[in-house]
Amino acid sequence: MDLRQGQCEACRKNAPRATPEERSLWIQQLPHWSVAQEQGVDHLVRVFTFANFTQALEFTLRVGRMADQQGHHPAILTEWGKVTVRWWTHILAGLHRNDYICAAKTELLYE
Amino acid sequence: MDLRQGQCEACRKNAPRATPEERSLWIQQLPHWSVAQEQGVDHLVRVFTFANFTQALEFTLRVGRMADQQGHHPAILTEWGKVTVRWWTHILAGLHRNDYICAAKTELLYE
């Protein structure tokens, strides 16, 4: 499965988290991303760099619009020359297939 | 001085930080803001709330455009229904008059 071609599905409370096998497999498609814990919850995280604030802000806007299209929403930290994107599934307090798909789509927006 | 009418000035390494007296005075114009330390550096911080992600993203864009106009740049964390804005002066590792001016202008953008 090419994550970049995936589409997010509506995520309910009883949806399955990504299994360890899925996580190992999918992260191979996301070499610049890592899994970091925040308040005990796993997040997919990447820092993107830019030449200035304006370019960082434009990227934030592109990621935000993609998120609205997918109906799944990250935390986006915009700073001078830098955007940090974090994907996770709030309702599952962890990582779902949707997060890997959205990370891959975020990567496409940077290319 | 009405902070909302101020304009940021170019800030050099030997520019003066806001004095305790100025901080006490200026924060009165910013009742929803607080000073928080991050890695030992004072920041002016406020969390703004919204009905959804799209409205939060639009506010981020407005704040970012104002920042570019002022030539002074915050950290903006965009999340579902919530935007956290942090102003500080990197080169001074602390708070300058510019930060209070930009916080007041951010407030105007929310009204």
Backbone of each chain as ProteinMPNN parsed JSONL, in Angstrom:
{"seq_chain_A": "MDLRQGQCEACRKNAPRATPEERSLWIQQLPHWSVAQEQGVDHLVRVFTFANFTQALEFTLRVGRMADQQGHHPAILTEWGKVTVRWWTHILAGLHRNDYICAAKTELLYE", "coords_chain_A": {"N_chain_A": [[0.839, -1.209, 0.0], [0.588, 2.148, -0.957], [1.047, 4.807, 0.994], [0.676, 7.467, 0.363], [-1.353, 7.499, -1.463], [-3.545, 6.85, -0.033], [-6.743, 7.272, 1.675], [-8.211, 9.013, 4.338], [-10.258, 7.449, 6.781], [-13.401, 7.728, 8.497], [-13.07, 7.875, 11.967], [-13.773, 5.901, 14.666], [-14.336, 5.375, 18.205], [-13.851, 2.723, 18.769], [-12.18, 1.939, 16.77], [-9.359, 0.235, 15.304], [-6.092, 0.676, 16.642], [-2.946, 1.33, 14.958], [-1.124, -1.624, 14.384], [1.862, -3.119, 15.845], [3.202, -4.384, 13.706], [2.145, -3.135, 11.429], [2.981, -0.518, 11.965], [5.777, -0.785, 11.802], [6.019, -1.41, 9.123], [4.81, 0.767, 7.766], [6.28, 3.011, 8.555], [8.544, 2.823, 7.091], [7.952, 4.036, 4.739], [8.127, 6.59, 5.483], [10.671, 8.056, 5.951], [11.666, 10.403, 7.112], [10.245, 10.895, 9.341], [9.42, 10.55, 12.825], [8.401, 8.649, 15.722], [7.106, 10.119, 18.519], [6.553, 10.546, 22.003], [3.985, 12.348, 23.627], [2.753, 13.58, 26.503], [2.284, 10.913, 27.175], [1.165, 9.856, 24.877], [1.527, 8.457, 21.686], [2.866, 10.179, 18.885], [3.198, 10.968, 15.409], [5.888, 12.681, 14.128], [7.403, 15.416, 12.456], [9.917, 17.818, 11.605], [9.926, 20.463, 9.403], [11.931, 22.436, 7.265], [12.508, 25.856, 6.207], [13.203, 28.785, 4.14], [12.419, 31.166, 5.268], [9.947, 33.023, 7.228], [7.561, 33.418, 5.825], [7.456, 31.393, 3.869], [7.283, 29.201, 5.551], [4.801, 29.667, 6.744], [3.128, 29.466, 4.498], [3.381, 26.767, 3.931], [2.232, 25.675, 6.229], [-0.398, 26.46, 5.767], [-0.984, 24.943, 3.479], [-0.782, 22.333, 4.504], [-2.779, 22.447, 6.407], [-5.078, 22.792, 4.833], [-5.127, 20.397, 3.406], [-5.54, 18.705, 5.564], [-8.139, 19.431, 6.348], [-9.487, 18.562, 4.082], [-9.145, 15.824, 4.374], [-10.437, 15.394, 6.702], [-9.133, 15.056, 9.083], [-6.997, 16.042, 11.657], [-3.987, 17.748, 12.4], [-1.462, 18.866, 14.81], [0.112, 21.884, 14.234], [3.025, 23.579, 14.326], [4.138, 26.715, 13.708], [7.004, 28.493, 12.939], [9.738, 30.852, 12.579], [11.152, 29.982, 9.614], [10.63, 27.295, 9.999], [8.532, 24.454, 10.406], [6.725, 22.41, 12.498], [5.137, 19.368, 12.379], [2.633, 17.387, 13.753], [1.048, 14.334, 13.887], [-1.63, 12.471, 15.152], [-4.136, 10.326, 16.645], [-6.642, 11.545, 18.306], [-8.97, 10.495, 19.547], [-8.308, 7.85, 19.879], [-6.11, 8.041, 21.411], [-3.578, 7.567, 20.325], [-1.853, 6.049, 17.534], [-3.23, 5.737, 14.304], [-4.042, 4.227, 11.17], [-4.841, 6.378, 9.576], [-3.147, 8.46, 10.441], [-0.644, 7.815, 9.458], [-1.176, 7.889, 6.733], [-1.781, 10.62, 6.456], [0.637, 11.774, 7.238], [2.245, 10.939, 5.122], [1.012, 12.303, 3.036], [1.514, 14.901, 3.854], [4.241, 14.995, 3.515], [4.365, 14.85, 0.727], [3.419, 17.391, 0.13], [5.53, 18.939, 0.741], [7.451, 18.391, -1.082]], "CA_chain_A": [[0.0, 0.0, 0.0], [1.266, 3.442, -1.008], [0.313, 5.662, 1.934], [0.354, 8.759, -0.249], [-2.603, 7.345, -2.225], [-4.626, 6.475, 0.88], [-7.717, 8.289, 2.104], [-8.596, 8.813, 5.735], [-11.615, 6.981, 7.033], [-13.952, 8.235, 9.759], [-12.432, 7.075, 13.011], [-14.588, 5.807, 15.882], [-13.602, 5.06, 19.441], [-13.452, 1.308, 18.752], [-11.317, 1.65, 15.611], [-8.097, -0.352, 15.763], [-4.819, 1.395, 16.495], [-1.962, 0.65, 14.109], [-0.431, -2.702, 15.088], [3.321, -2.995, 15.719], [3.617, -4.796, 12.363], [1.781, -2.035, 10.51], [3.852, 0.628, 12.244], [7.111, -1.072, 11.236], [5.903, -1.388, 7.674], [4.449, 2.099, 7.249], [7.313, 4.016, 8.834], [9.531, 2.717, 6.008], [7.574, 5.017, 3.714], [8.232, 7.926, 6.094], [12.012, 8.031, 6.546], [11.991, 11.64, 7.842], [9.325, 11.018, 10.48], [9.668, 9.68, 13.971], [7.299, 8.548, 16.684], [7.489, 10.72, 19.796], [5.455, 10.573, 22.972], [3.641, 13.608, 24.277], [1.789, 13.236, 27.552], [1.998, 9.482, 27.146], [0.493, 9.457, 23.64], [2.418, 8.442, 20.515], [2.606, 11.085, 17.765], [4.131, 10.999, 14.277], [6.397, 14.053, 14.152], [8.513, 15.84, 11.61], [10.21, 19.244, 11.478], [10.222, 20.886, 8.024], [12.652, 23.715, 7.304], [12.226, 26.812, 5.128], [14.145, 29.907, 4.074], [11.919, 32.334, 6.003], [8.661, 32.811, 7.906], [6.474, 33.376, 4.838], [7.395, 30.043, 3.289], [6.794, 28.302, 6.609], [3.362, 29.933, 6.88], [2.451, 28.919, 3.311], [3.343, 25.312, 4.114], [1.202, 25.447, 7.258], [-1.699, 26.606, 5.108], [-1.193, 23.775, 2.598], [-1.026, 21.157, 5.357], [-4.091, 22.635, 7.035], [-6.141, 22.554, 3.832], [-5.153, 18.943, 3.181], [-6.142, 18.112, 6.763], [-9.584, 19.629, 6.27], [-9.996, 17.653, 3.043], [-9.117, 14.449, 4.892], [-11.246, 15.315, 7.928], [-8.257, 14.592, 10.168], [-6.315, 17.31, 11.951], [-2.734, 17.656, 13.152], [-0.971, 20.085, 15.457], [1.118, 22.479, 13.35], [3.735, 24.681, 14.987], [4.771, 27.552, 12.692], [8.022, 29.394, 13.477], [10.569, 31.421, 11.523], [11.958, 28.994, 8.908], [10.45, 25.944, 10.55], [7.178, 24.006, 10.746], [6.69, 21.088, 13.124], [3.813, 18.77, 12.18], [2.379, 16.204, 14.598], [-0.197, 13.604, 13.601], [-2.048, 11.398, 16.052], [-5.596, 10.212, 16.652], [-7.046, 11.967, 19.646], [-9.998, 9.608, 20.105], [-7.666, 6.571, 20.214], [-4.897, 8.344, 22.187], [-2.473, 6.827, 19.712], [-1.68, 6.157, 16.082], [-4.146, 4.996, 13.437], [-3.648, 4.262, 9.759], [-5.052, 7.751, 9.094], [-2.003, 9.313, 10.765], [0.431, 7.48, 8.513], [-1.602, 8.43, 5.443], [-1.661, 12.092, 6.458], [2.069, 12.098, 7.26], [2.733, 10.752, 3.745], [0.476, 13.414, 2.226], [2.262, 16.101, 4.278], [5.545, 14.881, 2.854], [4.141, 15.206, -0.684], [3.237, 18.848, 0.033], [6.855, 19.573, 0.939], [8.359, 18.06, -2.192]], "C_chain_A": [[0.87, 1.252, 0.0], [0.452, 4.408, -0.137], [-0.142, 6.964, 1.283], [-0.961, 8.729, -1.015], [-3.79, 7.04, -1.32], [-5.59, 7.62, 1.146], [-8.095, 7.987, 3.542], [-10.025, 8.305, 5.814], [-12.093, 7.6, 8.347], [-13.509, 7.301, 10.873], [-13.29, 7.089, 14.266], [-13.742, 5.3, 17.041], [-13.112, 3.611, 19.455], [-12.636, 0.931, 17.514], [-9.988, 1.082, 16.11], [-6.938, 0.624, 15.617], [-3.941, 0.636, 15.501], [-1.259, -0.421, 14.947], [1.085, -2.476, 14.986], [3.817, -3.365, 14.327], [3.317, -3.696, 11.34], [2.714, -0.836, 10.711], [5.234, 0.428, 11.641], [7.103, -0.939, 9.721], [5.74, 0.042, 7.155], [5.559, 3.119, 7.471], [8.424, 3.962, 7.776], [9.225, 3.692, 4.87], [7.734, 6.453, 4.207], [9.601, 8.094, 6.761], [12.359, 9.284, 7.352], [11.134, 11.833, 9.089], [9.77, 10.128, 11.625], [8.43, 9.653, 14.859], [7.806, 9.11, 18.011], [6.287, 10.71, 20.728], [5.25, 11.978, 23.496], [2.509, 13.298, 25.242], [1.323, 11.783, 27.428], [1.355, 8.968, 25.873], [1.483, 9.524, 22.474], [1.931, 9.412, 19.437], [3.616, 10.787, 16.66], [4.574, 12.444, 14.1], [7.467, 14.255, 13.092], [8.662, 17.358, 11.631], [10.605, 19.514, 10.024], [10.915, 22.246, 8.081], [12.415, 24.535, 6.03], [13.193, 27.976, 5.213], [13.698, 31.105, 4.901], [10.567, 32.009, 6.652], [7.536, 32.623, 6.893], [6.332, 31.989, 4.224], [6.883, 29.029, 4.309], [5.274, 28.441, 6.74], [2.579, 29.349, 5.703], [2.342, 27.394, 3.416], [2.272, 24.938, 5.149], [-0.189, 25.482, 6.631], [-1.99, 25.394, 4.22], [-1.515, 22.529, 3.419], [-2.423, 21.254, 5.983], [-5.234, 22.357, 6.066], [-6.258, 21.068, 3.508], [-5.848, 18.256, 4.36], [-7.658, 18.256, 6.729], [-10.207, 18.73, 5.202], [-10.102, 16.22, 3.574], [-10.004, 14.289, 6.128], [-10.443, 14.804, 9.113], [-7.26, 15.721, 10.418], [-5.085, 17.156, 12.828], [-2.563, 18.859, 14.088], [0.16, 20.594, 14.574], [1.743, 23.67, 14.064], [4.525, 25.449, 13.928], [5.747, 28.511, 13.366], [8.815, 29.956, 12.305], [11.405, 30.287, 10.895], [11.715, 27.544, 9.287], [8.973, 25.647, 10.822], [7.277, 22.595, 11.32], [5.268, 20.546, 13.004], [3.719, 17.503, 13.03], [1.021, 15.611, 14.246], [-0.411, 12.549, 14.67], [-3.573, 11.358, 16.042], [-6.09, 10.387, 18.072], [-7.967, 10.931, 20.296], [-9.415, 8.243, 20.497], [-6.459, 6.773, 21.148], [-3.71, 7.541, 21.648], [-2.488, 6.988, 18.206], [-2.608, 5.205, 15.324], [-3.576, 5.074, 12.02], [-3.783, 5.667, 9.175], [-3.823, 8.635, 9.317], [-0.847, 9.066, 9.81], [0.093, 8.013, 7.115], [-1.383, 9.944, 5.4], [-0.2, 12.531, 6.534], [2.64, 11.984, 5.842], [2.245, 11.876, 2.84], [1.164, 14.729, 2.591], [3.601, 16.152, 3.578], [5.435, 15.296, 1.381], [4.03, 16.728, -0.85], [4.551, 19.601, 0.176], [7.741, 19.409, -0.276], [8.32, 19.09, -3.312]], "O_chain_A": [[1.764, 1.407, 0.832], [-0.672, 4.778, -0.477], [-1.204, 7.497, 1.606], [-1.609, 9.758, -1.206], [-4.926, 6.977, -1.792], [-5.289, 8.783, 0.876], [-8.277, 6.827, 3.912], [-10.884, 8.684, 5.018], [-11.283, 7.953, 9.204], [-13.569, 6.08, 10.731], [-13.514, 8.141, 14.864], [-12.604, 4.862, 16.872], [-12.092, 3.3, 20.071], [-12.425, -0.25, 17.24], [-9.543, 1.411, 17.21], [-6.813, 1.311, 14.603], [-4.163, -0.546, 15.236], [-0.849, -0.162, 16.079], [1.537, -1.719, 14.127], [4.745, -2.739, 13.814], [4.152, -3.378, 10.494], [3.174, -0.224, 9.747], [5.8, 1.344, 11.043], [8.046, -0.427, 9.117], [6.436, 0.469, 6.234], [5.75, 4.007, 6.641], [9.155, 4.934, 7.588], [10.12, 4.115, 4.139], [7.51, 7.408, 3.463], [9.689, 8.255, 7.979], [13.257, 9.238, 8.193], [11.284, 12.823, 9.805], [10.407, 9.094, 11.423], [7.546, 10.503, 14.762], [8.804, 8.639, 18.557], [5.145, 10.85, 20.289], [6.205, 12.705, 23.772], [1.447, 12.816, 24.846], [0.138, 11.474, 27.557], [1.029, 7.785, 25.777], [2.185, 10.52, 22.299], [0.743, 9.461, 19.12], [4.751, 10.4, 16.936], [3.741, 13.335, 13.941], [8.315, 13.393, 12.86], [7.674, 18.092, 11.67], [11.506, 18.87, 9.486], [10.523, 23.11, 8.866], [12.164, 24.0, 4.95], [13.905, 28.146, 6.202], [14.513, 31.975, 5.209], [10.11, 30.867, 6.625], [6.663, 31.774, 7.075], [5.223, 31.475, 4.077], [6.138, 28.111, 3.964], [4.557, 27.445, 6.834], [1.492, 28.801, 5.889], [1.328, 26.81, 3.033], [1.506, 23.995, 4.95], [-1.041, 24.644, 6.927], [-3.109, 24.882, 4.21], [-2.414, 21.763, 3.07], [-3.147, 20.263, 6.071], [-6.241, 21.756, 6.441], [-7.362, 20.545, 3.355], [-6.646, 17.338, 4.17], [-8.381, 17.31, 7.043], [-11.305, 18.203, 5.382], [-11.046, 15.5, 3.25], [-10.286, 13.167, 6.548], [-10.992, 14.197, 10.033], [-6.734, 16.296, 9.465], [-5.135, 16.51, 13.874], [-3.414, 19.747, 14.143], [1.058, 19.837, 14.207], [1.063, 24.65, 14.367], [5.457, 24.915, 13.326], [5.361, 29.259, 14.264], [8.582, 29.572, 11.159], [12.26, 29.704, 11.561], [12.503, 26.665, 8.937], [8.256, 26.47, 11.39], [7.847, 21.699, 10.696], [4.314, 21.174, 13.462], [4.618, 16.663, 13.019], [-0.008, 16.285, 14.297], [0.513, 11.827, 15.045], [-4.222, 12.251, 15.497], [-5.97, 9.499, 18.915], [-7.767, 10.543, 21.446], [-9.972, 7.557, 21.354], [-5.862, 5.804, 21.616], [-2.952, 6.928, 22.399], [-3.06, 7.938, 17.671], [-2.742, 4.03, 15.667], [-2.72, 5.911, 11.732], [-2.95, 6.098, 8.378], [-3.496, 9.468, 8.471], [-0.155, 10.0, 9.404], [0.962, 8.523, 6.408], [-0.862, 10.476, 4.42], [0.166, 13.554, 5.956], [3.423, 12.832, 5.415], [2.984, 12.346, 1.975], [1.373, 15.578, 1.724], [4.041, 17.203, 3.111], [6.299, 16.0, 0.858], [4.492, 17.283, -1.847], [4.663, 20.76, -0.223], [8.671, 20.188, -0.486], [9.028, 18.945, -4.308]]}, "seq_chain_B": "MDLRQGQCEACRKNAPRATPEERSLWIQQLPHWSVAQEQGVDHLVRVFTFANFTQALEFTLRVGRMADQQGHHPAILTEWGKVTVRWWTHILAGLHRNDYICAAKTELLYE", "coords_chain_B": {"N_chain_B": [[0.589, 55.146, 26.044], [-0.898, 53.457, 23.372], [-0.73, 50.199, 22.743], [-1.708, 48.838, 20.545], [-1.531, 50.576, 18.46], [1.133, 50.796, 17.999], [4.324, 50.364, 16.297], [6.563, 47.881, 15.248], [10.052, 48.027, 15.883], [13.278, 47.676, 14.307], [15.271, 45.239, 15.8], [18.133, 45.097, 17.664], [21.009, 43.345, 19.019], [21.849, 44.744, 21.271], [19.623, 46.074, 22.085], [17.242, 47.365, 24.469], [15.744, 45.225, 26.88], [12.277, 44.893, 27.854], [11.525, 46.771, 30.719], [10.88, 45.999, 34.224], [8.934, 47.849, 35.089], [7.799, 48.742, 32.668], [6.772, 46.306, 31.753], [4.807, 45.756, 33.706], [3.085, 47.848, 33.21], [2.368, 47.572, 30.48], [1.187, 45.027, 30.338], [-1.278, 45.42, 31.353], [-2.801, 46.245, 29.256], [-3.204, 43.924, 28.012], [-5.09, 41.799, 28.935], [-5.725, 39.121, 28.543], [-3.42, 37.764, 28.161], [-0.467, 36.017, 29.226], [2.726, 35.813, 30.9], [5.014, 33.383, 30.222], [7.543, 31.02, 30.959], [9.833, 29.481, 28.746], [12.198, 27.15, 28.272], [13.774, 28.725, 29.962], [13.363, 31.277, 28.99], [11.424, 34.21, 28.863], [8.142, 34.386, 27.55], [5.393, 35.956, 25.889], [2.184, 34.768, 26.038], [-0.791, 33.436, 24.619], [-3.808, 31.532, 24.405], [-6.068, 31.083, 21.843], [-9.461, 30.45, 21.051], [-11.581, 28.551, 18.824], [-14.313, 27.612, 16.578], [-13.768, 25.451, 14.991], [-11.335, 23.636, 12.958], [-10.725, 24.969, 10.582], [-11.317, 27.695, 11.034], [-9.425, 28.215, 12.991], [-7.087, 27.861, 11.508], [-7.338, 29.935, 9.659], [-7.062, 32.135, 11.343], [-4.427, 31.779, 12.185], [-3.152, 32.318, 9.774], [-3.791, 35.038, 9.45], [-2.471, 36.155, 11.656], [0.124, 35.456, 11.031], [0.56, 36.914, 8.673], [0.386, 39.545, 9.612], [2.601, 39.478, 11.286], [4.681, 39.238, 9.423], [4.404, 41.725, 8.187], [5.181, 43.36, 10.297], [7.732, 42.543, 10.632], [8.509, 40.871, 12.662], [8.436, 37.862, 14.444], [6.312, 35.292, 15.621], [5.813, 32.2, 17.506], [3.454, 29.953, 16.382], [0.984, 27.809, 17.26], [-1.136, 25.672, 15.727], [-4.15, 24.043, 16.159], [-6.992, 21.765, 16.306], [-9.663, 23.847, 16.605], [-8.227, 25.669, 18.151], [-5.654, 28.033, 18.755], [-2.41, 28.684, 19.705], [-0.479, 31.382, 20.557], [2.766, 32.658, 20.739], [4.856, 35.225, 21.691], [8.097, 36.518, 21.627], [11.456, 37.839, 21.945], [13.905, 36.67, 20.163], [16.644, 37.325, 19.808], [17.206, 38.762, 22.074], [16.653, 36.982, 24.015], [14.337, 37.242, 25.54], [11.759, 39.577, 26.546], [10.679, 42.297, 24.574], [9.643, 45.629, 23.788], [8.477, 45.38, 21.23], [7.273, 42.847, 21.358], [5.083, 43.166, 23.045], [3.625, 45.015, 21.567], [3.043, 43.467, 19.29], [1.539, 41.411, 20.452], [-0.702, 42.879, 21.218], [-1.644, 43.615, 18.707], [-2.246, 41.113, 17.694], [-4.368, 40.439, 19.302], [-6.236, 42.283, 18.385], [-6.75, 41.184, 15.874], [-8.285, 39.044, 16.524], [-10.631, 40.015, 17.426]], "CA_chain_B": [[0.795, 54.532, 24.731], [-1.79, 52.368, 22.978], [0.134, 49.204, 22.087], [-2.287, 48.423, 19.257], [-1.132, 51.549, 17.439], [2.592, 50.797, 17.888], [4.963, 49.676, 15.17], [7.811, 47.246, 15.683], [11.309, 48.604, 15.388], [14.318, 46.672, 14.118], [15.767, 44.933, 17.141], [19.524, 44.639, 17.669], [21.398, 42.57, 20.195], [22.006, 45.626, 22.426], [18.358, 46.764, 22.385], [16.854, 47.103, 25.861], [14.551, 44.434, 27.187], [11.246, 45.619, 28.6], [11.842, 46.864, 32.147], [9.766, 45.537, 35.07], [7.889, 48.882, 35.106], [7.105, 48.68, 31.376], [6.004, 45.061, 31.72], [3.609, 45.929, 34.552], [2.204, 48.804, 32.554], [1.866, 47.073, 29.194], [0.352, 43.824, 30.482], [-2.648, 45.89, 31.649], [-3.509, 46.328, 27.964], [-3.264, 42.553, 27.471], [-5.619, 41.036, 30.066], [-5.852, 37.685, 28.261], [-2.083, 37.225, 27.929], [0.377, 35.812, 30.4], [4.142, 35.603, 30.629], [5.399, 32.013, 30.585], [8.925, 30.701, 30.599], [10.117, 28.278, 27.966], [13.659, 26.999, 28.263], [14.383, 29.847, 30.677], [13.135, 32.562, 28.306], [10.052, 34.697, 28.997], [7.317, 34.547, 26.352], [3.999, 36.382, 26.032], [1.429, 33.626, 25.503], [-2.239, 33.343, 24.754], [-4.526, 30.517, 23.627], [-7.302, 31.578, 21.226], [-10.316, 29.299, 20.723], [-12.38, 28.662, 17.605], [-15.349, 26.585, 16.448], [-13.294, 24.312, 14.209], [-9.943, 23.737, 12.512], [-10.605, 25.955, 9.504], [-11.25, 29.037, 11.635], [-8.114, 28.32, 13.66], [-6.078, 28.023, 10.448], [-7.483, 31.297, 9.107], [-6.479, 33.066, 12.315], [-2.971, 31.594, 12.06], [-2.73, 33.029, 8.569], [-3.881, 36.482, 9.715], [-1.388, 36.517, 12.59], [1.378, 35.323, 10.298], [0.699, 38.037, 7.738], [0.691, 40.726, 10.436], [3.989, 39.308, 11.741], [5.561, 39.583, 8.303], [4.346, 43.186, 8.035], [5.919, 43.985, 11.404], [9.12, 42.055, 10.629], [8.745, 40.243, 13.968], [7.754, 36.599, 14.186], [5.97, 34.487, 16.79], [5.532, 30.775, 17.305], [1.993, 29.796, 16.318], [0.587, 26.4, 17.273], [-2.502, 25.543, 15.207], [-4.766, 22.749, 16.455], [-8.432, 21.792, 16.076], [-10.386, 24.761, 17.499], [-7.345, 26.321, 19.121], [-4.359, 28.549, 18.284], [-1.576, 29.229, 20.775], [0.488, 32.336, 20.0], [3.851, 33.028, 21.659], [5.752, 36.284, 21.226], [9.288, 36.837, 22.403], [12.499, 38.362, 21.065], [14.93, 35.642, 20.161], [17.985, 37.898, 19.935], [17.377, 39.242, 23.454], [16.243, 35.902, 24.921], [13.399, 37.822, 26.495], [10.656, 40.387, 26.021], [10.969, 43.654, 24.108], [8.428, 46.388, 23.462], [7.899, 44.773, 20.024], [6.43, 41.691, 21.694], [3.823, 43.685, 23.586], [2.916, 45.604, 20.43], [2.517, 42.389, 18.434], [0.462, 40.738, 21.192], [-1.886, 43.742, 21.118], [-2.134, 43.519, 17.325], [-2.84, 39.777, 17.583], [-5.665, 40.559, 19.97], [-7.12, 43.003, 17.447], [-7.125, 40.273, 14.793], [-9.237, 38.071, 17.058], [-11.889, 40.695, 17.795]], "C_chain_B": [[-0.185, 53.383, 24.503], [-0.963, 51.37, 22.168], [-0.38, 48.846, 20.689], [-1.878, 49.337, 18.112], [0.378, 51.55, 17.21], [3.074, 50.119, 16.617], [6.279, 49.078, 15.685], [9.012, 47.983, 15.097], [12.303, 47.462, 15.196], [15.035, 46.47, 15.451], [17.19, 44.374, 17.065], [19.854, 44.008, 18.996], [21.524, 43.447, 21.451], [20.74, 46.453, 22.716], [17.951, 46.445, 23.822], [15.658, 46.16, 25.948], [13.529, 45.337, 27.874], [11.624, 45.624, 30.079], [10.663, 46.312, 32.956], [8.607, 46.547, 35.079], [7.093, 48.856, 33.796], [6.23, 47.421, 31.298], [4.714, 45.18, 32.518], [2.58, 46.815, 33.868], [1.549, 48.177, 31.324], [0.937, 45.869, 29.347], [-1.096, 44.207, 30.826], [-3.468, 46.03, 30.376], [-3.716, 44.944, 27.348], [-3.82, 41.59, 28.519], [-5.705, 39.527, 29.809], [-4.497, 37.007, 28.06], [-1.362, 36.976, 29.243], [1.825, 35.638, 29.956], [4.493, 34.203, 31.117], [6.842, 31.793, 30.173], [8.981, 29.44, 29.756], [11.621, 28.212, 27.8], [14.337, 28.246, 28.848], [14.156, 31.213, 30.067], [11.658, 32.959, 28.457], [9.39, 34.855, 27.633], [5.981, 35.163, 26.756], [3.14, 35.337, 25.32], [-0.069, 33.835, 25.651], [-2.778, 32.222, 23.881], [-5.841, 31.132, 23.138], [-8.154, 30.367, 20.831], [-11.237, 29.608, 19.545], [-13.357, 27.486, 17.508], [-14.857, 25.342, 15.723], [-11.843, 24.538, 13.77], [-9.765, 24.854, 11.484], [-10.487, 27.371, 10.058], [-9.917, 29.255, 12.345], [-7.028, 28.586, 12.618], [-6.133, 29.428, 9.845], [-6.869, 32.337, 10.053], [-4.952, 32.985, 12.271], [-2.435, 32.392, 10.873], [-2.745, 34.541, 8.798], [-2.734, 36.933, 10.627], [-0.049, 36.474, 11.856], [1.619, 36.477, 9.337], [1.022, 39.328, 8.482], [2.152, 40.66, 10.883], [4.964, 39.686, 10.629], [5.569, 41.09, 8.055], [5.206, 43.882, 9.088], [7.396, 43.565, 11.406], [9.511, 41.412, 11.956], [7.881, 38.985, 13.999], [7.53, 35.764, 15.437], [6.096, 32.988, 16.497], [4.022, 30.634, 17.376], [1.672, 28.306, 16.244], [-0.881, 26.311, 16.889], [-3.011, 24.142, 15.5], [-6.26, 22.86, 16.165], [-9.058, 22.743, 17.104], [-9.523, 25.6, 18.42], [-6.06, 26.803, 18.447], [-3.623, 29.146, 19.479], [-0.515, 30.121, 20.142], [1.49, 32.711, 21.081], [4.722, 34.088, 21.009], [6.928, 36.412, 22.174], [10.349, 37.321, 21.425], [13.728, 37.473, 21.187], [16.308, 36.214, 20.479], [18.264, 38.423, 21.34], [17.097, 38.148, 24.482], [15.306, 36.447, 25.987], [12.375, 38.684, 25.791], [11.09, 41.821, 25.729], [9.613, 44.332, 23.871], [7.726, 45.812, 22.23], [6.931, 43.645, 20.357], [5.075, 42.126, 22.233], [2.975, 44.307, 22.477], [2.274, 44.495, 19.583], [1.428, 41.589, 19.142], [-0.819, 41.557, 21.091], [-2.482, 43.671, 19.718], [-2.78, 42.147, 17.077], [-4.247, 39.784, 18.164], [-6.689, 41.243, 19.056], [-7.622, 42.076, 16.338], [-8.179, 39.259, 15.233], [-10.607, 38.7, 17.27], [-12.903, 40.71, 16.654]], "O_chain_B": [[-0.294, 52.465, 25.316], [-0.548, 51.662, 21.046], [0.401, 48.586, 19.774], [-1.876, 48.934, 16.949], [0.858, 52.239, 16.31], [2.33, 49.398, 15.954], [7.001, 49.705, 16.46], [8.977, 48.487, 13.974], [12.192, 46.415, 15.835], [15.361, 47.436, 16.141], [17.423, 43.317, 16.479], [19.102, 44.111, 19.965], [21.33, 42.963, 22.566], [20.779, 47.407, 23.493], [18.278, 45.376, 24.337], [14.694, 46.28, 25.193], [13.866, 46.397, 28.401], [12.002, 44.589, 30.627], [9.562, 46.174, 32.422], [7.44, 46.155, 35.078], [5.865, 48.936, 33.809], [5.092, 47.473, 30.833], [3.653, 44.756, 32.061], [1.376, 46.57, 33.936], [0.332, 48.244, 31.152], [-0.001, 45.71, 28.566], [-2.02, 43.421, 30.617], [-4.696, 45.942, 30.413], [-4.33, 44.814, 26.289], [-3.123, 40.672, 28.95], [-5.751, 38.742, 30.755], [-4.439, 35.802, 27.814], [-1.617, 37.645, 30.244], [2.106, 35.354, 28.791], [4.292, 33.878, 32.287], [7.3, 32.319, 29.159], [8.275, 28.465, 30.015], [12.236, 29.123, 27.246], [15.325, 28.749, 28.313], [14.688, 32.208, 30.558], [10.761, 32.153, 28.211], [9.984, 35.38, 26.691], [5.493, 34.912, 27.858], [3.347, 35.057, 24.14], [-0.549, 34.339, 26.666], [-2.291, 31.982, 22.776], [-6.629, 31.641, 23.936], [-7.627, 29.372, 20.334], [-11.615, 30.755, 19.306], [-13.251, 26.506, 18.245], [-15.474, 24.282, 15.833], [-11.21, 25.515, 14.169], [-8.779, 25.59, 11.515], [-9.654, 28.154, 9.602], [-9.352, 30.347, 12.302], [-6.156, 29.432, 12.821], [-5.099, 30.032, 9.559], [-6.237, 33.296, 9.609], [-4.269, 34.009, 12.315], [-1.4, 33.052, 10.965], [-1.82, 35.242, 8.388], [-2.11, 37.967, 10.389], [0.801, 37.345, 12.038], [2.743, 36.96, 9.202], [1.847, 40.118, 8.022], [2.857, 41.668, 10.86], [5.955, 40.375, 10.871], [6.612, 41.668, 7.749], [5.877, 44.873, 8.798], [8.212, 44.167, 12.104], [10.683, 41.403, 12.333], [6.711, 39.034, 13.618], [8.454, 35.553, 16.222], [6.441, 32.579, 15.388], [3.384, 31.129, 18.305], [2.041, 27.628, 15.285], [-1.758, 26.796, 17.605], [-2.371, 23.158, 15.128], [-6.743, 23.937, 15.815], [-9.0, 22.494, 18.308], [-10.03, 26.185, 19.377], [-5.451, 26.073, 17.665], [-4.154, 30.01, 20.177], [0.256, 29.673, 19.293], [1.108, 33.041, 22.204], [5.259, 33.886, 19.92], [6.756, 36.414, 23.393], [10.166, 37.225, 20.211], [14.472, 37.52, 22.166], [17.045, 35.671, 21.302], [19.42, 38.518, 21.753], [17.281, 38.358, 25.681], [15.455, 36.159, 27.175], [12.147, 38.544, 24.589], [11.773, 42.461, 26.529], [8.58, 43.67, 23.771], [6.497, 45.762, 22.194], [5.89, 43.504, 19.715], [4.047, 41.527, 21.915], [1.755, 44.143, 22.453], [1.104, 44.586, 19.212], [0.484, 41.133, 18.496], [-1.9, 41.0, 20.9], [-3.704, 43.667, 19.566], [-3.753, 42.045, 16.33], [-5.18, 39.217, 17.598], [-7.846, 40.831, 18.973], [-8.774, 42.169, 15.915], [-8.882, 38.685, 14.401], [-11.621, 38.003, 17.293], [-14.002, 41.243, 16.81]]}, "name": "protein", "num_of_chains": 2, "seq": "MDLRQGQCEACRKNAPRATPEERSLWIQQLPHWSVAQEQGVDHLVRVFTFANFTQALEFTLRVGRMADQQGHHPAILTEWGKVTVRWWTHILAGLHRNDYICAAKTELLYEMDLRQGQCEACRKNAPRATPEERSLWIQQLPHWSVAQEQGVDHLVRVFTFANFTQALEFTLRVGRMADQQGHHPAILTEWGKVTVRWWTHILAGLHRNDYICAAKTELLYE"}
